[in-house]
């Protein structure tokens, strides 16, 4: 079997083995690596939570919270697990994960949100000591491609149940409103009325944890502005995360025969555009941005921060660079801050706002000279 075929047909097997190994280490504390020393210039506060660094594990790697202690010991400043739904979900049919060619540094994801369900995850987390902030990413249950469409009331009830069960175990919650690989997930955020109904239902729970909303890049700025206007009155919303755009980015038509969205370097331009669009329009006194997409180096993370991100998450870098990439990024980020004369990471947020202009293409962001 060629290396390409191995990547295409065995990526999920490799991912499963990685999670099993991380879970084993997490349950045998003497095997955990010693956490790296705190770098004062990287410490920051977001929504009342203290972070040892702005770098975090993105949702999608540890889908059911099986290895939280291991990720924290690697050096992540926060860990986001999920997406997790009210009911157990087996996700989409296999195969549903592919690694692209090495030079492309991407993965094609069509998982469809498989997870153990909120009750089992809550039970698992009840025995876990948190050493860094833990984010729990919540989504509507995916019952498979052939399942009938759900009613709005059913979708909202699903979210609400997961929030109710999982909130006590979280440092913060992320409501995933736009999964690219499920039918219900793609359309929900495009209707402001449905978003408002969901946020009203969650508001009734009086959740005391910070809440972030995760959405895919909007095709038009008008759609983003309508979304932000709809959520403006919900004071408990602390910020926004950016999800993968559906489909394949320009230049990756050779993967069009496979379903799913593309993570890693291929999605970097679209995710950067979404970050710029968001930062230009949010109320920065109330809201923060959790940036993701194509982050492999300290320079990548630093660029997101200078464009407006408060926290930066990554996942695909672990696949290509290995687990010690976290510590390399942290030390590199500290050096970049020192080089540019910033005493703390917070001072660099948004300093390059306005240096990127919006492209007419949904998959490109163009550097603005000067």
DADA-V243982 format. One record per backbone hydrogen bond with DSSP energy under -1.0 kcal/mol. CO is the residue of the C=O (numbers start at 0). NH is the residue of the N-H. E is the energy in kcal/mol with one decimal. If there is no record, write none. Layout:
[[CO/NH/E] [CO/NH/E]]
This chain:
[[1/5/-2.3] [2/6/-2.2] [3/7/-2.3] [4/8/-2.7] [5/9/-1.9] [6/98/-1.1] [9/13/-2.2] [10/14/-2.3] [11/15/-2.7] [12/16/-2.2] [13/17/-2.2] [14/18/-2.2] [15/19/-2.3] [16/20/-2.4] [17/21/-2.4] [18/22/-2.4] [19/23/-2.2] [20/24/-2.3] [21/25/-2.1] [22/26/-1.6] [24/27/-1.3] [27/30/-2.8] [28/31/-1.2] [38/41/-2.3] [40/344/-2.5] [43/50/-3.1] [45/48/-2.5] [48/45/-2.4] [50/43/-2.3] [53/311/-2.7] [54/76/-3.2] [55/313/-1.9] [56/79/-1.7] [61/81/-1.8] [66/70/-1.7] [67/71/-2.1] [68/72/-2.1] [69/73/-1.4] [70/75/-1.3] [71/74/-1.1] [77/56/-1.9] [78/134/-3.3] [80/136/-2.6] [81/59/-1.8] [83/138/-2.4] [84/117/-1.8] [88/114/-1.9] [95/109/-3.1] [97/107/-3.1] [100/103/-1.3] [100/104/-1.2] [104/264/-2.2] [105/99/-2.2] [106/262/-3.2] [107/97/-2.1] [108/260/-2.1] [110/91/-3.1] [114/88/-2.0] [116/120/-2.1] [117/121/-2.5] [118/122/-2.2] [119/123/-2.1] [120/124/-2.6] [121/125/-1.4] [124/127/-1.9] [132/78/-2.2] [133/170/-3.2] [133/171/-1.6] [134/80/-2.6] [135/173/-2.4] [136/83/-2.7] [137/175/-3.2] [143/146/-1.5] [150/154/-2.2] [151/155/-2.6] [152/156/-2.3] [153/157/-1.7] [154/158/-2.1] [155/159/-2.7] [156/160/-2.2] [157/161/-1.8] [158/162/-2.6] [159/163/-2.5] [160/164/-2.2] [161/165/-2.7] [162/166/-2.2] [165/168/-2.1] [166/169/-1.6] [171/135/-2.0] [172/211/-2.7] [173/137/-3.5] [174/213/-2.8] [181/185/-1.5] [182/186/-1.1] [183/187/-1.1] [187/190/-1.2] [190/194/-1.9] [191/195/-2.6] [192/196/-2.1] [193/197/-2.1] [194/198/-2.6] [195/199/-2.4] [196/200/-1.8] [197/201/-2.4] [198/202/-2.2] [199/203/-1.3] [201/204/-1.5] [202/205/-1.7] [209/172/-2.7] [210/237/-3.4] [211/174/-3.0] [212/240/-2.5] [213/176/-2.5] [214/242/-2.6] [219/223/-1.3] [220/224/-2.7] [221/225/-2.1] [222/226/-2.0] [223/227/-2.6] [224/228/-2.1] [225/229/-1.8] [226/230/-1.6] [230/233/-1.7] [232/234/-1.2] [233/236/-1.8] [237/287/-1.6] [238/212/-2.0] [239/289/-2.9] [240/214/-2.1] [248/251/-1.8] [251/254/-2.0] [252/255/-2.0] [254/257/-1.8] [260/108/-3.2] [262/106/-1.6] [263/266/-1.4] [264/267/-1.7] [266/270/-2.3] [267/271/-2.4] [268/272/-2.3] [269/273/-2.1] [270/274/-2.0] [271/275/-2.5] [272/276/-2.7] [273/277/-2.4] [274/278/-2.8] [275/279/-1.8] [277/280/-1.7] [277/281/-1.9] [282/285/-1.6] [282/286/-2.9] [287/239/-2.3] [288/309/-2.3] [288/310/-1.7] [290/312/-3.2] [296/300/-2.0] [297/301/-2.7] [298/302/-2.1] [299/303/-1.7] [300/304/-2.0] [301/305/-2.6] [302/306/-1.3] [303/308/-2.5] [304/307/-1.5] [304/349/-2.5] [305/351/-3.2] [310/290/-2.6] [311/55/-2.4] [313/57/-1.9] [314/317/-1.4] [315/319/-1.6] [316/320/-3.2] [317/321/-1.3] [321/324/-1.5] [322/325/-1.1] [323/327/-1.7] [324/328/-2.5] [325/329/-2.2] [326/330/-2.4] [327/331/-2.2] [328/332/-2.7] [329/333/-2.1] [330/334/-1.8] [331/335/-2.0] [332/336/-2.1] [333/337/-2.1] [334/338/-2.6] [335/339/-1.8] [336/341/-2.5] [337/340/-1.1] [343/346/-1.4] [344/347/-1.5] [345/348/-1.0] [347/350/-1.6] [349/352/-1.9] [351/354/-2.4] [354/367/-2.9] [356/365/-1.4] [360/363/-1.4] [365/356/-2.0]]
